[in-house]
Amino acid sequence: MTTNQPDPERNKQLADMYAEGAMYETMALAFGITTTRVIQILNRLGVRKPKWRWASAETVEKIYQMKVEDRSQAVIGREVGLSRERIRQILKNGRKIK
């Protein structure tokens, strides 16, 4: 299908395949779309959650305060509910908040 209209039946099938553990590449090949498009559809349907999330201004301030207190990224992550990797990214990027 090459139209810009959503295909509810295809999207339902994608969601079902995802729930059964199918790989993105397999789903993409089955419907003739890209793996990126599969991920976009699953995100839009709410069945796949992004691996990371934006941190609020308060959370970022808390992260920096805890870093000043010389806490590890793992400890900070557990405290604020983010992964150690996400803490590293926030600290690396400075105080950019969205």
Rosetta blueprint (number, residue, H / E / L):
1 M L
2 T L
3 T L
4 N L
5 Q L
6 P L
7 D L
8 P H
9 E H
10 R H
11 N H
12 K H
13 Q H
14 L H
15 A H
16 D H
17 M H
18 Y H
19 A H
20 E L
21 G L
22 A L
23 M L
24 Y H
25 E H
26 T H
27 M H
28 A H
29 L H
30 A H
31 F H
32 G L
33 I L
34 T L
35 T H
36 T H
37 R H
38 V H
39 I H
40 Q H
41 I H
42 L H
43 N H
44 R H
45 L H
46 G L
47 V L
48 R L
49 K L
50 P L
51 K L
52 W L
53 R L
54 W L
55 A L
56 S L
57 A H
58 E H
59 T H
60 V H
61 E H
62 K H
63 I H
64 Y H
65 Q H
66 M H
67 K H
68 V H
69 E L
70 D L
71 R L
72 S L
73 Q H
74 A H
75 V H
76 I H
77 G H
78 R H
79 E H
80 V H
81 G L
82 L L
83 S L
84 R H
85 E H
86 R H
87 I H
88 R H
89 Q H
90 I H
91 L H
92 K H
93 N H
94 G L
95 R L
96 K L
97 I L
98 K L
